[in-house]
Amino acid sequence: MAEILNKCPICGGRLEYSVLMQFTKDYQIKLNGKLAKNSRNSDVSPMECGFISCITCDFHTNCDLECEENHNIKIYQEDGVYMYEDER
């Protein structure tokens, strides 16, 4: 039976969703040909990838929301809500 994924399905701890971001670190090239010490970040954008992890135990998914450990838990989104089914 599907349940809302609002806590860790293993230990009941809090969950985090981590969005992987990418950006460039831009340095100016000085007149002497060396890079300046100061830089700026630009093009901050998501890589459209994220994973779920528990802050208490070692439960986590990969970016396809597949469980990394040998847990038979299926995670998916339904109308923007994270759901899971324990297929044990």
N, C-alpha and C positions, 0 to 999 in steps of 0.2 A: 504494500500500500504506500502511495506517495505521501511524503510529509514535507512541510516547509523547512528549508535548510536555514535555521536561525540559531543553531548551536552545533557544536561538534557532534557528529553522529557516533563517535567512539567514546569520548569522555564527558560530553556535555559542556565543554569549555567554549569560550568566545571564539568567533571566527573572524578572519580578516580576508579581504579580497585585495590583492596587490596587482596594480596595473603597471606593466612594464612600459617605460617611456624611453624615448630616444631624443638626443639633442646633439648639436655640434658645439664644440668648444672652440671659439674663434680667437686667434692671436694675431696681432698686427706684426708684420715684418718690419723691423727697424731699418734705418739707413745703413747700418753696419752689417745687415743681413741676418742678424739674430732675431729670435722671437722676443716680443715684449713680455714682461712678467705678468701683466694684467691680461685678462681674457674676458670674454662674455659668452654666455650661452645663447644659442639661437635655434630656431626650428624645433621648439619643444612640441612634440606630438606623440600620441600613443602609438605603440606598435600593434595595436589591436590584439593584445595578448595579456592575459592575466591569470592568476591562480589563486586558489583558496587554501588557507592554512589555519590551523588551530594555534592559539597563543599558549595553550597549556600542554598539549601532547604533540607527538610528531606527525599527526594527520595532515596531509597536504595533497593537492592535486597537481597535475601538469596544466599547461595552457589550454588543453582540450577538455579540462575539467574531469579527467580520468584520474582515479585514485592511484597514487604512486606505490603504495604498499599493497599487500595481498588482501585488501578489504574489498568485498564484493558490493560496493556502493556505487550506484549510478546517479550522477548529478546532472541536472539539466535546468534550463530556464523555461518557464511557462508564463506568458504575459508579463515578463520582466521580473518574475519572482523565482528565486532559486529553490528548486525542489530536489529531493533525493529519495531513492528507493534502496533499501538494504536487501540485496538479492541473495542473502545467506540461506 
